[in-house]
């Protein structure tokens, strides 16, 4: 599950960085089930405390996750505590490694 929060800058003593602000804007649930979903993964928008709505398989979030996620459609590259673990295990996708190399060359 991932939560979306707004980001702000120039608050309090922070003049140049970004930080999370306010409450949760939304929750998303990513479920891997190779038997139920054609792309193995399905994304759900969590509404309230008891209901989740399937995000249609044609939504652009699916292709973005497939094309840019560091590990199996998950954006672990944005979680600094997870990156050393997946790097050590060698689980980073080839696409992500190519993007990382290209970014360093700029």
Backbone atoms as SQL, in Angstrom:
CREATE TABLE atoms (id INTEGER PRIMARY KEY, chain TEXT, resi INTEGER, resn TEXT, atom TEXT, x REAL, y REAL, z REAL);
INSERT INTO atoms VALUES
  (1, 'A', 1, 'UNK', 'N', 0.853, -1.158, 0.000),
  (2, 'A', 1, 'UNK', 'CA', 0.000, 0.000, 0.000),
  (3, 'A', 1, 'UNK', 'C', 0.901, 1.223, 0.000),
  (4, 'A', 2, 'UNK', 'N', 0.513, 2.219, -0.726),
  (5, 'A', 2, 'UNK', 'CA', 1.248, 3.480, -0.717),
  (6, 'A', 2, 'UNK', 'C', 0.270, 4.613, -0.445),
  (7, 'A', 3, 'UNK', 'N', 0.787, 5.619, 0.212),
  (8, 'A', 3, 'UNK', 'CA', -0.047, 6.778, 0.490),
  (9, 'A', 3, 'UNK', 'C', 0.479, 7.966, -0.272),
  (10, 'A', 4, 'UNK', 'N', -0.435, 8.793, -0.731),
  (11, 'A', 4, 'UNK', 'CA', -0.055, 10.020, -1.404),
  (12, 'A', 4, 'UNK', 'C', -0.248, 11.192, -0.470),
  (13, 'A', 5, 'UNK', 'N', 0.759, 12.033, -0.397),
  (14, 'A', 5, 'UNK', 'CA', 0.686, 13.235, 0.433),
  (15, 'A', 5, 'UNK', 'C', 1.150, 14.428, -0.396),
  (16, 'A', 6, 'UNK', 'N', 0.672, 15.578, -0.047),
  (17, 'A', 6, 'UNK', 'CA', 1.117, 16.799, -0.711),
  (18, 'A', 6, 'UNK', 'C', 2.532, 17.127, -0.249),
  (19, 'A', 7, 'UNK', 'N', 3.257, 17.845, -1.083),
  (20, 'A', 7, 'UNK', 'CA', 4.603, 18.294, -0.731),
  (21, 'A', 7, 'UNK', 'C', 4.623, 19.815, -0.723),
  (22, 'A', 8, 'UNK', 'N', 5.412, 20.360, 0.168),
  (23, 'A', 8, 'UNK', 'CA', 5.586, 21.810, 0.243),
  (24, 'A', 8, 'UNK', 'C', 7.060, 22.126, 0.347),
  (25, 'A', 9, 'UNK', 'N', 7.386, 23.362, 0.138),
  (26, 'A', 9, 'UNK', 'CA', 8.735, 23.848, 0.362),
  (27, 'A', 9, 'UNK', 'C', 8.626, 25.221, 1.022),
  (28, 'A', 10, 'UNK', 'N', 9.728, 25.708, 1.506),
  (29, 'A', 10, 'UNK', 'CA', 9.778, 27.027, 2.147),
  (30, 'A', 10, 'UNK', 'C', 8.818, 27.142, 3.323),
  (31, 'A', 11, 'UNK', 'N', 8.811, 26.134, 4.173),
  (32, 'A', 11, 'UNK', 'CA', 7.987, 26.183, 5.367),
  (33, 'A', 11, 'UNK', 'C', 8.872, 26.216, 6.597),
  (34, 'A', 12, 'UNK', 'N', 8.516, 27.007, 7.554),
  (35, 'A', 12, 'UNK', 'CA', 9.259, 27.110, 8.800),
  (36, 'A', 12, 'UNK', 'C', 10.725, 27.420, 8.490),
  (37, 'A', 13, 'UNK', 'N', 11.640, 26.569, 8.958),
  (38, 'A', 13, 'UNK', 'CA', 13.061, 26.813, 8.715),
  (39, 'A', 13, 'UNK', 'C', 13.525, 26.247, 7.371),
  (40, 'A', 14, 'UNK', 'N', 12.692, 25.438, 6.721),
  (41, 'A', 14, 'UNK', 'CA', 13.039, 24.812, 5.450),
  (42, 'A', 14, 'UNK', 'C', 12.814, 25.810, 4.322),
  (43, 'A', 15, 'UNK', 'N', 13.882, 26.269, 3.683),
  (44, 'A', 15, 'UNK', 'CA', 13.764, 27.276, 2.621),
  (45, 'A', 15, 'UNK', 'C', 14.077, 26.715, 1.231),
  (46, 'A', 16, 'UNK', 'N', 14.707, 25.536, 1.148),
  (47, 'A', 16, 'UNK', 'CA', 15.081, 25.051, -0.181),
  (48, 'A', 16, 'UNK', 'C', 14.697, 23.598, -0.451),
  (49, 'A', 17, 'UNK', 'N', 14.310, 22.852, 0.545),
  (50, 'A', 17, 'UNK', 'CA', 13.952, 21.454, 0.335),
  (51, 'A', 17, 'UNK', 'C', 12.455, 21.257, 0.221),
  (52, 'A', 18, 'UNK', 'N', 12.043, 20.028, 0.186),
  (53, 'A', 18, 'UNK', 'CA', 10.626, 19.673, 0.121),
  (54, 'A', 18, 'UNK', 'C', 10.303, 18.769, 1.310),
  (55, 'A', 19, 'UNK', 'N', 9.069, 18.830, 1.761),
  (56, 'A', 19, 'UNK', 'CA', 8.647, 17.993, 2.873),
  (57, 'A', 19, 'UNK', 'C', 7.174, 17.661, 2.723),
  (58, 'A', 20, 'UNK', 'N', 6.758, 16.565, 3.350),
  (59, 'A', 20, 'UNK', 'CA', 5.350, 16.179, 3.318),
  (60, 'A', 20, 'UNK', 'C', 4.546, 17.154, 4.149),
  (61, 'A', 21, 'UNK', 'N', 3.348, 17.408, 3.679),
  (62, 'A', 21, 'UNK', 'CA', 2.501, 18.329, 4.431),
  (63, 'A', 21, 'UNK', 'C', 1.083, 17.790, 4.502),
  (64, 'A', 22, 'UNK', 'N', 0.391, 18.173, 5.513),
  (65, 'A', 22, 'UNK', 'CA', -1.022, 17.826, 5.630),
  (66, 'A', 22, 'UNK', 'C', -1.287, 16.339, 5.746),
  (67, 'A', 23, 'UNK', 'N', -2.545, 16.012, 5.600),
  (68, 'A', 23, 'UNK', 'CA', -2.965, 14.629, 5.721),
  (69, 'A', 23, 'UNK', 'C', -2.757, 13.848, 4.433),
  (70, 'A', 24, 'UNK', 'N', -3.187, 12.634, 4.468),
  (71, 'A', 24, 'UNK', 'CA', -3.070, 11.738, 3.332),
  (72, 'A', 24, 'UNK', 'C', -4.063, 12.177, 2.249),
  (73, 'A', 25, 'UNK', 'N', -3.583, 12.325, 1.007),
  (74, 'A', 25, 'UNK', 'CA', -4.446, 12.701, -0.113),
  (75, 'A', 25, 'UNK', 'C', -5.156, 11.482, -0.692),
  (76, 'A', 26, 'UNK', 'N', -4.509, 10.335, -0.609),
  (77, 'A', 26, 'UNK', 'CA', -5.100, 9.125, -1.146),
  (78, 'A', 26, 'UNK', 'C', -4.256, 7.915, -0.808),
  (79, 'A', 27, 'UNK', 'N', -4.858, 6.753, -0.908),
  (80, 'A', 27, 'UNK', 'CA', -4.161, 5.490, -0.674),
  (81, 'A', 27, 'UNK', 'C', -4.311, 4.618, -1.905),
  (82, 'A', 28, 'UNK', 'N', -3.254, 3.900, -2.231),
  (83, 'A', 28, 'UNK', 'CA', -3.271, 2.969, -3.342),
  (84, 'A', 28, 'UNK', 'C', -2.808, 1.623, -2.852),
  (85, 'A', 29, 'UNK', 'N', -3.424, 0.593, -3.356),
  (86, 'A', 29, 'UNK', 'CA', -3.057, -0.777, -3.023),
  (87, 'A', 29, 'UNK', 'C', -2.599, -1.450, -4.302),
  (88, 'A', 30, 'UNK', 'N', -1.440, -2.067, -4.273),
  (89, 'A', 30, 'UNK', 'CA', -0.917, -2.798, -5.430),
  (90, 'A', 30, 'UNK', 'C', -0.952, -4.277, -5.072),
  (91, 'A', 31, 'UNK', 'N', -1.639, -5.044, -5.876),
  (92, 'A', 31, 'UNK', 'CA', -1.842, -6.460, -5.591),
  (93, 'A', 31, 'UNK', 'C', -1.306, -7.288, -6.740),
  (94, 'A', 32, 'UNK', 'N', -0.432, -8.240, -6.427),
  (95, 'A', 32, 'UNK', 'CA', 0.108, -9.128, -7.456),
  (96, 'A', 32, 'UNK', 'C', -0.619, -10.463, -7.369),
  (97, 'A', 33, 'UNK', 'N', -1.264, -10.826, -8.463),
  (98, 'A', 33, 'UNK', 'CA', -1.962, -12.109, -8.553),
  (99, 'A', 33, 'UNK', 'C', -1.940, -12.516, -10.018),
  (100, 'A', 34, 'UNK', 'N', -1.020, -13.394, -10.360),
  (101, 'A', 34, 'UNK', 'CA', -0.817, -13.786, -11.749),
  (102, 'A', 34, 'UNK', 'C', -2.020, -14.504, -12.346),
  (103, 'A', 35, 'UNK', 'N', -2.839, -15.113, -11.532),
  (104, 'A', 35, 'UNK', 'CA', -4.011, -15.830, -12.033),
  (105, 'A', 35, 'UNK', 'C', -5.183, -14.897, -12.329),
  (106, 'A', 36, 'UNK', 'N', -5.308, -13.826, -11.577),
  (107, 'A', 36, 'UNK', 'CA', -6.473, -12.945, -11.718),
  (108, 'A', 36, 'UNK', 'C', -6.270, -11.766, -12.653),
  (109, 'A', 37, 'UNK', 'N', -5.018, -11.316, -12.811),
  (110, 'A', 37, 'UNK', 'CA', -4.788, -10.082, -13.540),
  (111, 'A', 37, 'UNK', 'C', -3.862, -10.316, -14.731),
  (112, 'A', 38, 'UNK', 'N', -4.246, -9.840, -15.917),
  (113, 'A', 38, 'UNK', 'CA', -3.470, -10.088, -17.131),
  (114, 'A', 38, 'UNK', 'C', -2.021, -9.586, -17.047),
  (115, 'A', 39, 'UNK', 'N', -1.806, -8.497, -16.346),
  (116, 'A', 39, 'UNK', 'CA', -0.446, -7.950, -16.212),
  (117, 'A', 39, 'UNK', 'C', 0.212, -8.370, -14.897),
  (118, 'A', 40, 'UNK', 'N', -0.331, -9.345, -14.234),
  (119, 'A', 40, 'UNK', 'CA', 0.114, -9.851, -12.931),
  (120, 'A', 40, 'UNK', 'C', -0.238, -8.912, -11.785),
  (121, 'A', 41, 'UNK', 'N', -0.165, -7.619, -12.007),
  (122, 'A', 41, 'UNK', 'CA', -0.424, -6.626, -10.975),
  (123, 'A', 41, 'UNK', 'C', -1.752, -5.924, -11.229),
  (124, 'A', 42, 'UNK', 'N', -2.408, -5.533, -10.158),
  (125, 'A', 42, 'UNK', 'CA', -3.585, -4.671, -10.258),
  (126, 'A', 42, 'UNK', 'C', -3.431, -3.577, -9.214),
  (127, 'A', 43, 'UNK', 'N', -3.865, -2.389, -9.570),
  (128, 'A', 43, 'UNK', 'CA', -3.793, -1.243, -8.682),
  (129, 'A', 43, 'UNK', 'C', -5.210, -0.882, -8.259),
  (130, 'A', 44, 'UNK', 'N', -5.358, -0.578, -6.998),
  (131, 'A', 44, 'UNK', 'CA', -6.658, -0.226, -6.442),
  (132, 'A', 44, 'UNK', 'C', -6.568, 1.120, -5.757),
  (133, 'A', 45, 'UNK', 'N', -7.588, 1.931, -5.937),
  (134, 'A', 45, 'UNK', 'CA', -7.736, 3.195, -5.232),
  (135, 'A', 45, 'UNK', 'C', -8.537, 2.883, -3.969),
  (136, 'A', 46, 'UNK', 'N', -7.954, 3.152, -2.825),
  (137, 'A', 46, 'UNK', 'CA', -8.620, 2.860, -1.556),
  (138, 'A', 46, 'UNK', 'C', -9.515, 4.039, -1.202),
  (139, 'A', 47, 'UNK', 'N', -10.796, 3.763, -1.072),
  (140, 'A', 47, 'UNK', 'CA', -11.782, 4.785, -0.765),
  (141, 'A', 47, 'UNK', 'C', -12.341, 4.486, 0.619),
  (142, 'A', 48, 'UNK', 'N', -12.140, 5.391, 1.536),
  (143, 'A', 48, 'UNK', 'CA', -12.625, 5.154, 2.897),
  (144, 'A', 48, 'UNK', 'C', -11.849, 4.037, 3.568),
  (145, 'A', 49, 'UNK', 'N', -12.446, 3.457, 4.558),
  (146, 'A', 49, 'UNK', 'CA', -11.756, 2.433, 5.328),
  (147, 'A', 49, 'UNK', 'C', -12.080, 1.011, 4.886),
  (148, 'A', 50, 'UNK', 'N', -13.100, 0.833, 4.061),
  (149, 'A', 50, 'UNK', 'CA', -13.539, -0.532, 3.776),
  (150, 'A', 50, 'UNK', 'C', -13.680, -0.867, 2.302),
  (151, 'A', 51, 'UNK', 'N', -13.366, 0.039, 1.410),
  (152, 'A', 51, 'UNK', 'CA', -13.601, -0.233, 0.006),
  (153, 'A', 51, 'UNK', 'C', -12.404, 0.183, -0.847),
  (154, 'A', 52, 'UNK', 'N', -12.080, -0.653, -1.818),
  (155, 'A', 52, 'UNK', 'CA', -11.034, -0.322, -2.785),
  (156, 'A', 52, 'UNK', 'C', -11.607, -0.537, -4.177),
  (157, 'A', 53, 'UNK', 'N', -11.297, 0.380, -5.084),
  (158, 'A', 53, 'UNK', 'CA', -11.810, 0.318, -6.442),
  (159, 'A', 53, 'UNK', 'C', -10.663, 0.001, -7.393),
  (160, 'A', 54, 'UNK', 'N', -10.855, -0.996, -8.251),
  (161, 'A', 54, 'UNK', 'CA', -9.840, -1.365, -9.227),
  (162, 'A', 54, 'UNK', 'C', -9.603, -0.209, -10.196),
  (163, 'A', 55, 'UNK', 'N', -8.341, 0.168, -10.347),
  (164, 'A', 55, 'UNK', 'CA', -7.968, 1.152, -11.360),
  (165, 'A', 55, 'UNK', 'C', -7.890, 0.384, -12.680),
  (166, 'A', 56, 'UNK', 'N', -8.601, 0.822, -13.722),
  (167, 'A', 56, 'UNK', 'CA', -8.642, 0.060, -14.971),
  (168, 'A', 56, 'UNK', 'C', -7.254, -0.285, -15.506),
  (169, 'A', 57, 'UNK', 'N', -7.117, -1.493, -16.036),
  (170, 'A', 57, 'UNK', 'CA', -5.823, -1.983, -16.519),
  (171, 'A', 57, 'UNK', 'C', -5.219, -1.100, -17.615),
  (172, 'A', 58, 'UNK', 'N', -6.037, -0.329, -18.320),
  (173, 'A', 58, 'UNK', 'CA', -5.521, 0.551, -19.371),
  (174, 'A', 58, 'UNK', 'C', -5.031, 1.895, -18.870),
  (175, 'A', 59, 'UNK', 'N', -5.145, 2.151, -17.576),
  (176, 'A', 59, 'UNK', 'CA', -4.724, 3.438, -17.017),
  (177, 'A', 59, 'UNK', 'C', -3.211, 3.612, -17.184),
  (178, 'A', 60, 'UNK', 'N', -2.747, 4.842, -17.396),
  (179, 'A', 60, 'UNK', 'CA', -1.325, 5.077, -17.636),
  (180, 'A', 60, 'UNK', 'C', -0.417, 4.703, -16.474),
  (181, 'A', 61, 'UNK', 'N', -0.964, 4.590, -15.279),
  (182, 'A', 61, 'UNK', 'CA', -0.104, 4.234, -14.143),
  (183, 'A', 61, 'UNK', 'C', 0.523, 2.852, -14.338),
  (184, 'A', 62, 'UNK', 'N', -0.194, 1.933, -14.993),
  (185, 'A', 62, 'UNK', 'CA', 0.344, 0.584, -15.195),
  (186, 'A', 62, 'UNK', 'C', 1.593, 0.614, -16.077),
  (187, 'A', 63, 'UNK', 'N', 1.532, 1.321, -17.187),
  (188, 'A', 63, 'UNK', 'CA', 2.691, 1.348, -18.086),
  (189, 'A', 63, 'UNK', 'C', 3.846, 2.131, -17.459),
  (190, 'A', 64, 'UNK', 'N', 3.546, 3.166, -16.701),
  (191, 'A', 64, 'UNK', 'CA', 4.613, 3.919, -16.036),
  (192, 'A', 64, 'UNK', 'C', 5.337, 3.024, -15.027),
  (193, 'A', 65, 'UNK', 'N', 4.582, 2.295, -14.237),
  (194, 'A', 65, 'UNK', 'CA', 5.196, 1.377, -13.272),
  (195, 'A', 65, 'UNK', 'C', 6.003, 0.306, -13.988),
  (196, 'A', 66, 'UNK', 'N', 5.467, -0.251, -15.065),
  (197, 'A', 66, 'UNK', 'CA', 6.174, -1.292, -15.817),
  (198, 'A', 66, 'UNK', 'C', 7.455, -0.749, -16.443),
  (199, 'A', 67, 'UNK', 'N', 7.412, 0.489, -16.925),
  (200, 'A', 67, 'UNK', 'CA', 8.549, 1.064, -17.649),
  (201, 'A', 67, 'UNK', 'C', 9.622, 1.678, -16.760),
  (202, 'A', 68, 'UNK', 'N', 9.272, 2.103, -15.545),
  (203, 'A', 68, 'UNK', 'CA', 10.235, 2.876, -14.761),
  (204, 'A', 68, 'UNK', 'C', 10.499, 2.373, -13.346),
  (205, 'A', 69, 'UNK', 'N', 9.766, 1.385, -12.880),
  (206, 'A', 69, 'UNK', 'CA', 9.953, 0.917, -11.510),
  (207, 'A', 69, 'UNK', 'C', 11.266, 0.153, -11.372),
  (208, 'A', 70, 'UNK', 'N', 11.883, 0.282, -10.234),
  (209, 'A', 70, 'UNK', 'CA', 13.171, -0.357, -9.997),
  (210, 'A', 70, 'UNK', 'C', 13.042, -1.861, -9.791),
  (211, 'A', 71, 'UNK', 'N', 11.948, -2.309, -9.190),
  (212, 'A', 71, 'UNK', 'CA', 11.775, -3.741, -8.908),
  (213, 'A', 71, 'UNK', 'C', 10.327, -4.146, -9.149),
  (214, 'A', 72, 'UNK', 'N', 10.104, -5.019, -10.109),
  (215, 'A', 72, 'UNK', 'CA', 8.802, -5.655, -10.332),
  (216, 'A', 72, 'UNK', 'C', 7.617, -4.699, -10.192),
  (217, 'A', 73, 'UNK', 'N', 7.626, -3.648, -10.942),
  (218, 'A', 73, 'UNK', 'CA', 6.604, -2.590, -11.010),
  (219, 'A', 73, 'UNK', 'C', 6.457, -1.768, -9.726),
  (220, 'A', 74, 'UNK', 'N', 7.401, -1.891, -8.807),
  (221, 'A', 74, 'UNK', 'CA', 7.340, -1.077, -7.588),
  (222, 'A', 74, 'UNK', 'C', 8.465, -0.047, -7.591),
  (223, 'A', 75, 'UNK', 'N', 8.144, 1.153, -7.162),
  (224, 'A', 75, 'UNK', 'CA', 9.091, 2.263, -7.169),
  (225, 'A', 75, 'UNK', 'C', 9.938, 2.282, -5.904),
  (226, 'A', 76, 'UNK', 'N', 10.699, 1.219, -5.681),
  (227, 'A', 76, 'UNK', 'CA', 11.550, 1.185, -4.492),
  (228, 'A', 76, 'UNK', 'C', 12.650, 2.237, -4.549),
  (229, 'A', 77, 'UNK', 'N', 12.911, 2.801, -5.740),
  (230, 'A', 77, 'UNK', 'CA', 13.946, 3.824, -5.855),
  (231, 'A', 77, 'UNK', 'C', 13.614, 5.076, -5.046),
  (232, 'A', 78, 'UNK', 'N', 12.369, 5.213, -4.627),
  (233, 'A', 78, 'UNK', 'CA', 11.979, 6.381, -3.815),
  (234, 'A', 78, 'UNK', 'C', 11.943, 6.064, -2.320),
  (235, 'A', 79, 'UNK', 'N', 12.438, 4.889, -1.951),
  (236, 'A', 79, 'UNK', 'CA', 12.468, 4.474, -0.549),
  (237, 'A', 79, 'UNK', 'C', 13.911, 4.147, -0.169),
  (238, 'A', 80, 'UNK', 'N', 14.609, 5.117, 0.400),
  (239, 'A', 80, 'UNK', 'CA', 16.034, 4.940, 0.679),
  (240, 'A', 80, 'UNK', 'C', 16.361, 3.753, 1.582),
  (241, 'A', 81, 'UNK', 'N', 15.442, 3.310, 2.396),
  (242, 'A', 81, 'UNK', 'CA', 15.728, 2.158, 3.246),
  (243, 'A', 81, 'UNK', 'C', 15.644, 0.848, 2.471),
  (244, 'A', 82, 'UNK', 'N', 14.929, 0.833, 1.341),
  (245, 'A', 82, 'UNK', 'CA', 14.798, -0.392, 0.547),
  (246, 'A', 82, 'UNK', 'C', 15.894, -0.543, -0.505),
  (247, 'A', 83, 'UNK', 'N', 16.382, 0.556, -1.042),
  (248, 'A', 83, 'UNK', 'CA', 17.343, 0.478, -2.145),
  (249, 'A', 83, 'UNK', 'C', 18.589, -0.346, -1.827),
  (250, 'A', 84, 'UNK', 'N', 19.237, -0.167, -0.683),
  (251, 'A', 84, 'UNK', 'CA', 20.424, -0.990, -0.416),
  (252, 'A', 84, 'UNK', 'C', 20.109, -2.491, -0.397),
  (253, 'A', 85, 'UNK', 'N', 18.933, -2.837, 0.042),
  (254, 'A', 85, 'UNK', 'CA', 18.549, -4.250, 0.109),
  (255, 'A', 85, 'UNK', 'C', 18.410, -4.837, -1.290),
  (256, 'A', 86, 'UNK', 'N', 17.675, -4.143, -2.169),
  (257, 'A', 86, 'UNK', 'CA', 17.479, -4.683, -3.514),
  (258, 'A', 86, 'UNK', 'C', 18.758, -4.604, -4.342),
  (259, 'A', 87, 'UNK', 'N', 19.597, -3.611, -4.080),
  (260, 'A', 87, 'UNK', 'CA', 20.892, -3.548, -4.771),
  (261, 'A', 87, 'UNK', 'C', 21.762, -4.728, -4.367),
  (262, 'A', 88, 'UNK', 'N', 21.791, -5.033, -3.084),
  (263, 'A', 88, 'UNK', 'CA', 22.580, -6.158, -2.588),
  (264, 'A', 88, 'UNK', 'C', 22.083, -7.488, -3.169),
  (265, 'A', 89, 'UNK', 'N', 20.780, -7.616, -3.302),
  (266, 'A', 89, 'UNK', 'CA', 20.204, -8.853, -3.830),
  (267, 'A', 89, 'UNK', 'C', 20.231, -8.917, -5.356),
  (268, 'A', 90, 'UNK', 'N', 20.557, -7.796, -6.003),
  (269, 'A', 90, 'UNK', 'CA', 20.617, -7.770, -7.460),
  (270, 'A', 90, 'UNK', 'C', 19.254, -7.838, -8.118),
  (271, 'A', 91, 'UNK', 'N', 18.239, -7.266, -7.472),
  (272, 'A', 91, 'UNK', 'CA', 16.868, -7.339, -7.980),
  (273, 'A', 91, 'UNK', 'C', 16.437, -6.136, -8.813),
  (274, 'A', 92, 'UNK', 'N', 17.314, -5.198, -9.084),
  (275, 'A', 92, 'UNK', 'CA', 16.927, -4.010, -9.849),
  (276, 'A', 92, 'UNK', 'C', 16.682, -4.371, -11.312),
  (277, 'A', 93, 'UNK', 'N', 15.644, -3.778, -11.893),
  (278, 'A', 93, 'UNK', 'CA', 15.307, -4.068, -13.285),
  (279, 'A', 93, 'UNK', 'C', 16.351, -3.466, -14.219),
  (280, 'A', 94, 'UNK', 'N', 16.525, -4.092, -15.373),
  (281, 'A', 94, 'UNK', 'CA', 17.447, -3.582, -16.377),
  (282, 'A', 94, 'UNK', 'C', 17.061, -2.204, -16.860),
  (283, 'A', 95, 'UNK', 'N', 15.770, -1.971, -17.017),
  (284, 'A', 95, 'UNK', 'CA', 15.285, -0.666, -17.462),
  (285, 'A', 95, 'UNK', 'C', 15.672, 0.412, -16.459),
  (286, 'A', 96, 'UNK', 'N', 15.473, 0.125, -15.173),
  (287, 'A', 96, 'UNK', 'CA', 15.835, 1.099, -14.143),
  (288, 'A', 96, 'UNK', 'C', 17.333, 1.368, -14.166),
  (289, 'A', 97, 'UNK', 'N', 18.144, 0.322, -14.273),
  (290, 'A', 97, 'UNK', 'CA', 19.598, 0.502, -14.284),
  (291, 'A', 97, 'UNK', 'C', 20.030, 1.346, -15.486),
  (292, 'A', 98, 'UNK', 'N', 19.401, 1.139, -16.644),
  (293, 'A', 98, 'UNK', 'CA', 19.710, 1.957, -17.830),
  (294, 'A', 98, 'UNK', 'C', 19.335, 3.415, -17.604),
  (295, 'A', 99, 'UNK', 'N', 18.175, 3.657, -16.994),
  (296, 'A', 99, 'UNK', 'CA', 17.755, 5.035, -16.711),
  (297, 'A', 99, 'UNK', 'C', 18.706, 5.700, -15.721),
  (298, 'A', 100, 'UNK', 'N', 19.134, 4.941, -14.735),
  (299, 'A', 100, 'UNK', 'CA', 20.054, 5.466, -13.721),
  (300, 'A', 100, 'UNK', 'C', 21.389, 5.851, -14.368),
  (301, 'A', 101, 'UNK', 'N', 21.881, 4.988, -15.251),
  (302, 'A', 101, 'UNK', 'CA', 23.150, 5.265, -15.946),
  (303, 'A', 101, 'UNK', 'C', 23.013, 6.482, -16.850),
  (304, 'A', 102, 'UNK', 'N', 21.889, 6.579, -17.568),
  (305, 'A', 102, 'UNK', 'CA', 21.669, 7.724, -18.454),
  (306, 'A', 102, 'UNK', 'C', 21.587, 9.016, -17.656),
  (307, 'A', 103, 'UNK', 'N', 20.965, 8.985, -16.491),
  (308, 'A', 103, 'UNK', 'CA', 20.830, 10.180, -15.658),
  (309, 'A', 103, 'UNK', 'C', 22.192, 10.644, -15.153),
  (310, 'A', 104, 'UNK', 'N', 23.081, 9.704, -14.858),
  (311, 'A', 104, 'UNK', 'CA', 24.415, 10.076, -14.385),
  (312, 'A', 104, 'UNK', 'C', 25.237, 10.734, -15.502),
  (313, 'A', 105, 'UNK', 'N', 24.950, 10.345, -16.748),
  (314, 'A', 105, 'UNK', 'CA', 25.697, 10.887, -17.877),
  (315, 'A', 105, 'UNK', 'C', 25.305, 12.298, -18.254),
  (316, 'A', 106, 'UNK', 'N', 24.250, 12.807, -17.676),
  (317, 'A', 106, 'UNK', 'CA', 23.784, 14.158, -18.032),
  (318, 'A', 106, 'UNK', 'C', 24.473, 15.223, -17.221);
